[in-house]
Amino acid sequence: MLIVRKFIKRMCRFKLGLFLILGSLPSFLSAHKLETGQAVLTVTPDLVWILELEVNLTRYIRSNPELAESVRPYYNELEPEGLFQDVRFSGWERVFINCENQFRKEIQVLEDEEGIQNFELWFPHPSELSDQAFETMEAEGLHVKVFATGKLSTEETLLQFRFPMDIGEVVLTTLKPEVQWVITGEFSEPISMGAGAAFSFEDQGSSSVFRYLKVGFIHIIPEGLDHILFVIGLFLLAARMRPLLIQVTYFTLAHTLTLGLSIYGMISLPSSVVEPLIALSIAFVALENVFTSKIRPWRPVLVFGFGLLHGLGFAGVLSEIGLPRDEFLFALVFFNVGVEFGQLFLIVAAFVLIGLFRKKEWYRARLTIPLSCIIGLVGLYWTVERIFF
């Protein structure tokens, strides 16, 4: 209790920063939670392809600038109450129609690397749903299923999809099933019917595997806010490069170990356990920064232990993404290399922004302690959120 009281007193010295952080917590702190669309592609024996894509329409409305005037005002008016009533029907119908029209403009389909327009796209409108079905959909954040369909020219035709930027990344599954990760703003890997009316991915060589390098990087920057705060927490206490590199090396070895073991099915922990512990590791590092001015001998050992937890967190990301079976090991390695590039980028950026002041007498009082207080508060917030919500 004494440590907690001291921590609170430290934070109270920075009232403005604490006030801003508290005010922004609910909307800002959503680390390591994947908001991915789920898509399933099937083809009938007569070569008709059907894409079923589940998206978060609320996210699409709030993020897409093209909907700022045509949809967002109506949505903001309707959303607070959320009830599907006759008097509100026309408003919801307008929201869905305008979203569908904009979605149709943004989704792109390629056949043999040539753009096509002869495909249909739609998703259910309020007029096509029962009151109960719509109310359930609205309560869950307007997760809707978008359907697109067209016809292949031949069995050898290659299909590619690029989804609207504002729905984020998409996990695209085919009949085989094969799973690939469609990075925001990029086309999927080409897909063909192959023999026996089953899908196969074309060009599974370097281009497919190197994709995981980028996936690993973006799951640190900008999507891995919890990992970002952990690395910054390590940086704040290390006054010299050598102790920092030792800690980062321990962290890297640990999360590489558990990532590999978890992906190969040799170790497993539920996310309900892993995610709160990751948050607690962030809070612990921040608290130690506040109450000590130098690295203790046990710090690298603790960092190694925390790295084991973070590796399990990365494994959760990869389990949702999926890895190509033919290039499993290489994809795993490139994902991990992407993670390391993300961490290295963080360290370099931290040195550029505040590293020049590390030898100043006021560095600890004005930078290490205030920033560590904020990181600790965020870590504690995440711990409570991930346990109880």
LOSEMAR-76661 format. One record per residue (C-alpha): x, y, z; residue in one letter. Coordinates in steps of 0.2 Angstrom, whole numbers, always signed. Layout:
// LOSEMAR-76661
+-------+-------+-------+----+
:     x :     y :     z : aa :
+-------+-------+-------+----+
:     X :     Y :     Z :  A :
...
+-------+-------+-------+----+
//
This chain:
// LOSEMAR-76661
+-------+-------+-------+----+
:     x :     y :     z : aa :
+-------+-------+-------+----+
:    +0 :    +0 :    +0 :  M :
:   +14 :   +12 :    +4 :  L :
:   +21 :    +9 :   -14 :  I :
:    +4 :   +13 :   -21 :  V :
:    +2 :   +29 :   -11 :  R :
:   +19 :   +35 :   -17 :  K :
:   +15 :   +31 :   -35 :  F :
:    -1 :   +41 :   -33 :  I :
:    +8 :   +56 :   -25 :  K :
:   +20 :   +56 :   -40 :  R :
:    +6 :   +56 :   -52 :  M :
:    -2 :   +70 :   -43 :  C :
:   +13 :   +81 :   -46 :  R :
:    +8 :   +81 :   -64 :  F :
:   -10 :   +85 :   -63 :  K :
:   -13 :   +92 :   -80 :  L :
:    -5 :   +77 :   -89 :  G :
:   -15 :   +65 :   -77 :  L :
:   -31 :   +74 :   -81 :  F :
:   -28 :   +72 :  -100 :  L :
:   -24 :   +54 :   -99 :  I :
:   -39 :   +50 :   -88 :  L :
:   -50 :   +60 :  -100 :  G :
:   -44 :   +50 :  -115 :  S :
:   -43 :   +33 :  -108 :  L :
:   -59 :   +25 :  -114 :  P :
:   -57 :   +30 :  -132 :  S :
:   -38 :   +29 :  -133 :  F :
:   -33 :   +13 :  -124 :  L :
:   -37 :    -2 :  -135 :  S :
:   -21 :   -11 :  -137 :  A :
:   -18 :   -28 :  -145 :  H :
:   -36 :   -30 :  -149 :  K :
:   -37 :   -35 :  -167 :  L :
:   -52 :   -27 :  -177 :  E :
:   -51 :   -38 :  -192 :  T :
:   -64 :   -41 :  -205 :  G :
:   -68 :   -60 :  -208 :  Q :
:   -71 :   -65 :  -226 :  A :
:   -75 :   -82 :  -234 :  V :
:   -74 :   -85 :  -253 :  L :
:   -83 :  -100 :  -261 :  T :
:   -85 :  -105 :  -279 :  V :
:  -100 :  -115 :  -286 :  T :
:   -97 :  -129 :  -299 :  P :
:  -103 :  -117 :  -313 :  D :
:   -88 :  -105 :  -308 :  L :
:   -99 :   -92 :  -298 :  V :
:   -89 :   -85 :  -284 :  W :
:   -97 :   -78 :  -268 :  I :
:   -88 :   -67 :  -255 :  L :
:   -95 :   -66 :  -238 :  E :
:   -87 :   -52 :  -228 :  L :
:   -91 :   -47 :  -210 :  E :
:   -87 :   -29 :  -206 :  V :
:   -89 :   -17 :  -192 :  N :
:  -100 :    -4 :  -200 :  L :
:   -99 :    +8 :  -185 :  T :
:   -80 :    +9 :  -188 :  R :
:   -82 :   +11 :  -207 :  Y :
:   -94 :   +26 :  -204 :  I :
:   -83 :   +34 :  -191 :  R :
:   -67 :   +32 :  -201 :  S :
:   -72 :   +35 :  -219 :  N :
:   -71 :   +54 :  -224 :  P :
:   -83 :   +51 :  -238 :  E :
:   -96 :   +48 :  -226 :  L :
:   -93 :   +63 :  -215 :  A :
:  -108 :   +72 :  -223 :  E :
:  -119 :   +59 :  -231 :  S :
:  -120 :   +47 :  -216 :  V :
:  -111 :   +52 :  -200 :  R :
:  -124 :   +66 :  -195 :  P :
:  -138 :   +54 :  -197 :  Y :
:  -129 :   +40 :  -188 :  Y :
:  -124 :   +51 :  -173 :  N :
:  -142 :   +56 :  -171 :  E :
:  -148 :   +38 :  -172 :  L :
:  -135 :   +29 :  -162 :  E :
:  -137 :   +36 :  -145 :  P :
:  -154 :   +28 :  -143 :  E :
:  -151 :   +13 :  -155 :  G :
:  -169 :    +7 :  -155 :  L :
:  -176 :    +1 :  -171 :  F :
:  -193 :   +10 :  -171 :  Q :
:  -205 :   +15 :  -186 :  D :
:  -201 :   +33 :  -183 :  V :
:  -183 :   +30 :  -185 :  R :
:  -184 :   +17 :  -199 :  F :
:  -181 :   +30 :  -213 :  S :
:  -165 :   +36 :  -205 :  G :
:  -157 :   +19 :  -203 :  W :
:  -162 :   +15 :  -220 :  E :
:  -153 :   +30 :  -227 :  R :
:  -137 :   +26 :  -217 :  V :
:  -136 :    +8 :  -224 :  F :
:  -140 :   +13 :  -242 :  I :
:  -127 :   +27 :  -242 :  N :
:  -114 :   +15 :  -234 :  C :
:  -117 :    +2 :  -247 :  E :
:  -115 :   +14 :  -261 :  N :
:   -99 :   +20 :  -254 :  Q :
:   -93 :    +2 :  -251 :  F :
:   -96 :    -2 :  -269 :  R :
:   -85 :   +12 :  -275 :  K :
:   -71 :    +7 :  -264 :  E :
:   -70 :   -12 :  -265 :  I :
:   -59 :   -18 :  -280 :  Q :
:   -59 :   -35 :  -288 :  V :
:   -46 :   -41 :  -300 :  L :
:   -47 :   -56 :  -313 :  E :
:   -30 :   -60 :  -319 :  D :
:   -23 :   -43 :  -313 :  E :
:   -37 :   -34 :  -323 :  E :
:   -50 :   -24 :  -313 :  G :
:   -68 :   -29 :  -316 :  I :
:   -85 :   -21 :  -313 :  Q :
:   -97 :   -35 :  -317 :  N :
:  -100 :   -41 :  -300 :  F :
:  -114 :   -38 :  -288 :  E :
:  -112 :   -31 :  -270 :  L :
:  -125 :   -29 :  -256 :  W :
:  -129 :   -31 :  -238 :  F :
:  -145 :   -32 :  -229 :  P :
:  -154 :   -16 :  -225 :  H :
:  -166 :   -13 :  -210 :  P :
:  -181 :   -16 :  -222 :  S :
:  -174 :   -33 :  -224 :  E :
:  -172 :   -38 :  -206 :  L :
:  -184 :   -41 :  -192 :  S :
:  -185 :   -29 :  -178 :  D :
:  -176 :   -41 :  -166 :  Q :
:  -162 :   -45 :  -179 :  A :
:  -158 :   -26 :  -182 :  F :
:  -158 :   -22 :  -163 :  E :
:  -146 :   -36 :  -160 :  T :
:  -135 :   -30 :  -174 :  M :
:  -135 :   -12 :  -168 :  E :
:  -132 :   -17 :  -150 :  A :
:  -116 :   -27 :  -156 :  E :
:  -109 :   -11 :  -165 :  G :
:  -117 :   -14 :  -183 :  L :
:  -107 :   -29 :  -188 :  H :
:  -115 :   -33 :  -205 :  V :
:  -111 :   -46 :  -218 :  K :
:  -107 :   -39 :  -235 :  V :
:  -110 :   -50 :  -250 :  F :
:  -101 :   -49 :  -267 :  A :
:  -103 :   -61 :  -281 :  T :
:   -97 :   -63 :  -299 :  G :
:   -93 :   -77 :  -312 :  K :
:   -75 :   -83 :  -316 :  L :
:   -71 :   -84 :  -335 :  S :
:   -61 :  -100 :  -333 :  T :
:   -55 :  -112 :  -319 :  E :
:   -38 :  -105 :  -321 :  E :
:   -44 :   -87 :  -318 :  T :
:   -35 :   -78 :  -303 :  L :
:   -45 :   -68 :  -291 :  L :
:   -38 :   -54 :  -280 :  Q :
:   -48 :   -42 :  -268 :  F :
:   -44 :   -25 :  -261 :  R :
:   -55 :   -20 :  -247 :  F :
:   -60 :    -2 :  -242 :  P :
:   -46 :    +6 :  -231 :  M :
:   -58 :   +10 :  -217 :  D :
:   -63 :    -8 :  -212 :  I :
:   -45 :   -12 :  -208 :  G :
:   -36 :   -29 :  -211 :  E :
:   -46 :   -44 :  -217 :  V :
:   -44 :   -63 :  -214 :  V :
:   -48 :   -70 :  -230 :  L :
:   -52 :   -89 :  -230 :  T :
:   -55 :  -100 :  -245 :  T :
:   -63 :  -117 :  -247 :  L :
:   -47 :  -127 :  -245 :  K :
:   -47 :  -119 :  -232 :  P :
:   -32 :  -107 :  -235 :  E :
:   -30 :   -92 :  -225 :  V :
:   -21 :   -76 :  -229 :  Q :
:   -19 :   -59 :  -221 :  W :
:   -25 :   -45 :  -232 :  V :
:   -15 :   -29 :  -226 :  I :
:   -25 :   -13 :  -226 :  T :
:   -25 :    -5 :  -243 :  G :
:   -16 :   -19 :  -252 :  E :
:   -23 :   -33 :  -264 :  F :
:   -24 :   -51 :  -258 :  S :
:   -13 :   -64 :  -265 :  E :
:   -20 :   -71 :  -281 :  P :
:   -32 :   -86 :  -279 :  I :
:   -36 :   -99 :  -292 :  S :
:   -49 :  -113 :  -293 :  M :
:   -35 :  -126 :  -296 :  G :
:   -38 :  -144 :  -299 :  A :
:   -54 :  -152 :  -292 :  G :
:   -63 :  -136 :  -290 :  A :
:   -53 :  -132 :  -274 :  A :
:   -44 :  -116 :  -271 :  F :
:   -25 :  -114 :  -272 :  S :
:   -14 :   -99 :  -268 :  F :
:    -3 :   -93 :  -283 :  E :
:   +15 :   -87 :  -280 :  D :
:   +17 :   -93 :  -263 :  Q :
:   +36 :   -89 :  -263 :  G :
:   +45 :   -74 :  -257 :  S :
:   +30 :   -61 :  -260 :  S :
:   +18 :   -71 :  -249 :  S :
:   +31 :   -74 :  -235 :  V :
:   +38 :   -57 :  -235 :  F :
:   +21 :   -51 :  -232 :  R :
:   +23 :   -57 :  -214 :  Y :
:   +38 :   -46 :  -212 :  L :
:   +26 :   -31 :  -214 :  K :
:   +12 :   -39 :  -203 :  V :
:   +25 :   -41 :  -189 :  G :
:   +30 :   -23 :  -190 :  F :
:   +13 :   -16 :  -190 :  I :
:    +8 :   -26 :  -175 :  H :
:   +21 :   -16 :  -166 :  I :
:   +19 :    +1 :  -175 :  I :
:    +5 :    +7 :  -174 :  P :
:    -6 :    -7 :  -168 :  E :
:    +4 :   -15 :  -153 :  G :
:    +2 :    +0 :  -141 :  L :
:    +5 :   -12 :  -126 :  D :
:   +22 :   -18 :  -133 :  H :
:   +26 :    +0 :  -138 :  I :
:   +23 :    +6 :  -120 :  L :
:   +33 :    -9 :  -113 :  F :
:   +49 :    -5 :  -124 :  V :
:   +48 :   +14 :  -120 :  I :
:   +47 :    +9 :  -101 :  G :
:   +63 :    -1 :  -103 :  L :
:   +71 :   +14 :  -112 :  F :
:   +67 :   +27 :   -99 :  L :
:   +77 :   +19 :   -85 :  L :
:   +92 :   +13 :   -96 :  A :
:  +104 :   +28 :   -95 :  A :
:  +116 :   +20 :  -106 :  R :
:  +115 :   +10 :  -122 :  M :
:  +123 :    -6 :  -116 :  R :
:  +110 :   -10 :  -102 :  P :
:   +96 :    -6 :  -114 :  L :
:  +102 :   -18 :  -127 :  L :
:  +104 :   -31 :  -114 :  I :
:   +86 :   -29 :  -109 :  Q :
:   +80 :   -29 :  -127 :  V :
:   +90 :   -44 :  -131 :  T :
:   +82 :   -54 :  -116 :  Y :
:   +65 :   -48 :  -121 :  F :
:   +68 :   -53 :  -139 :  T :
:   +75 :   -71 :  -135 :  L :
:   +60 :   -74 :  -123 :  A :
:   +46 :   -69 :  -134 :  H :
:   +54 :   -78 :  -149 :  T :
:   +55 :   -94 :  -138 :  L :
:   +36 :   -93 :  -133 :  T :
:   +30 :   -88 :  -150 :  L :
:   +38 :  -103 :  -158 :  G :
:   +33 :  -115 :  -145 :  L :
:   +15 :  -108 :  -145 :  S :
:   +13 :  -109 :  -164 :  I :
:   +20 :  -127 :  -164 :  Y :
:    +7 :  -131 :  -151 :  G :
:   +20 :  -135 :  -137 :  M :
:   +13 :  -122 :  -125 :  I :
:    -3 :  -113 :  -123 :  S :
:   -12 :  -101 :  -112 :  L :
:   -29 :   -93 :  -114 :  P :
:   -29 :   -75 :  -119 :  S :
:   -39 :   -71 :  -104 :  S :
:   -24 :   -75 :   -94 :  V :
:   -10 :   -69 :  -105 :  V :
:   -17 :   -51 :  -109 :  E :
:   -20 :   -46 :   -91 :  P :
:    -2 :   -52 :   -87 :  L :
:    +5 :   -42 :  -101 :  I :
:    -4 :   -26 :   -95 :  A :
:    +3 :   -30 :   -78 :  L :
:   +21 :   -31 :   -84 :  S :
:   +19 :   -14 :   -92 :  I :
:   +13 :    -7 :   -75 :  A :
:   +27 :   -16 :   -66 :  F :
:   +41 :    -9 :   -77 :  V :
:   +34 :    +9 :   -75 :  A :
:   +33 :    +7 :   -56 :  L :
:   +51 :    +1 :   -55 :  E :
:   +56 :   +16 :   -66 :  N :
:   +47 :   +28 :   -53 :  V :
:   +55 :   +20 :   -37 :  F :
:   +73 :   +17 :   -43 :  T :
:   +85 :   +27 :   -52 :  S :
:   +96 :   +13 :   -58 :  K :
:   +94 :    -5 :   -66 :  I :
:   +94 :   -18 :   -53 :  R :
:  +103 :   -35 :   -56 :  P :
:   +86 :   -44 :   -57 :  W :
:   +79 :   -32 :   -70 :  R :
:   +85 :   -42 :   -86 :  P :
:   +78 :   -58 :   -78 :  V :
:   +61 :   -50 :   -75 :  L :
:   +62 :   -43 :   -93 :  V :
:   +65 :   -61 :   -99 :  F :
:   +50 :   -67 :   -90 :  G :
:   +39 :   -53 :   -97 :  F :
:   +45 :   -57 :  -114 :  G :
:   +38 :   -75 :  -112 :  L :
:   +21 :   -67 :  -109 :  L :
:   +23 :   -55 :  -124 :  H :
:   +28 :   -70 :  -135 :  G :
:   +11 :   -78 :  -131 :  L :
:    +3 :   -62 :  -136 :  G :
:   +11 :   -62 :  -153 :  F :
:    +6 :   -80 :  -155 :  A :
:   -12 :   -75 :  -152 :  G :
:   -10 :   -63 :  -166 :  V :
:    -3 :   -76 :  -178 :  L :
:   -16 :   -89 :  -173 :  S :
:   -29 :   -76 :  -180 :  E :
:   -20 :   -72 :  -195 :  I :
:   -15 :   -90 :  -200 :  G :
:    +2 :   -95 :  -208 :  L :
:    +4 :  -103 :  -225 :  P :
:    +7 :  -122 :  -223 :  R :
:   +20 :  -123 :  -236 :  D :
:   +30 :  -109 :  -230 :  E :
:   +26 :  -110 :  -211 :  F :
:   +43 :  -109 :  -204 :  L :
:   +49 :   -95 :  -215 :  F :
:   +33 :   -85 :  -212 :  A :
:   +35 :   -87 :  -193 :  L :
:   +53 :   -81 :  -195 :  V :
:   +48 :   -66 :  -205 :  F :
:   +34 :   -61 :  -194 :  F :
:   +46 :   -61 :  -179 :  N :
:   +59 :   -51 :  -189 :  V :
:   +46 :   -38 :  -193 :  G :
:   +42 :   -37 :  -174 :  V :
:   +61 :   -34 :  -171 :  E :
:   +61 :   -20 :  -184 :  F :
:   +46 :   -12 :  -175 :  G :
:   +55 :   -13 :  -158 :  Q :
:   +71 :    -6 :  -166 :  L :
:   +62 :    +8 :  -174 :  F :
:   +54 :   +12 :  -157 :  L :
:   +71 :   +13 :  -149 :  I :
:   +79 :   +24 :  -162 :  V :
:   +64 :   +36 :  -162 :  A :
:   +65 :   +37 :  -143 :  A :
:   +84 :   +42 :  -144 :  F :
:   +80 :   +55 :  -157 :  V :
:   +66 :   +63 :  -147 :  L :
:   +72 :   +62 :  -129 :  I :
:   +89 :   +53 :  -130 :  G :
:   +99 :   +69 :  -131 :  L :
:   +93 :   +74 :  -114 :  F :
:   +98 :   +58 :  -105 :  R :
:  +113 :   +66 :   -97 :  K :
:  +104 :   +81 :   -91 :  K :
:  +101 :   +83 :   -72 :  E :
:   +83 :   +86 :   -74 :  W :
:   +80 :   +71 :   -86 :  Y :
:   +74 :   +59 :   -73 :  R :
:   +62 :   +72 :   -64 :  A :
:   +55 :   +79 :   -80 :  R :
:   +54 :   +64 :   -92 :  L :
:   +57 :   +47 :   -84 :  T :
:   +46 :   +49 :   -69 :  I :
:   +31 :   +58 :   -78 :  P :
:   +31 :   +47 :   -93 :  L :
:   +33 :   +31 :   -82 :  S :
:   +18 :   +37 :   -71 :  C :
:    +8 :   +39 :   -87 :  I :
:   +13 :   +21 :   -93 :  I :
:   +10 :   +14 :   -76 :  G :
:    -7 :   +21 :   -76 :  L :
:   -11 :   +14 :   -93 :  V :
:    -4 :    -3 :   -88 :  G :
:   -15 :    -4 :   -72 :  L :
:   -30 :    +2 :   -82 :  Y :
:   -28 :   -12 :   -95 :  W :
:   -25 :   -25 :   -81 :  T :
:   -42 :   -20 :   -73 :  V :
:   -51 :   -19 :   -90 :  E :
:   -44 :   -36 :   -96 :  R :
:   -49 :   -45 :   -80 :  I :
:   -66 :   -38 :   -78 :  F :
:   -73 :   -33 :   -95 :  F :
+-------+-------+-------+----+
//
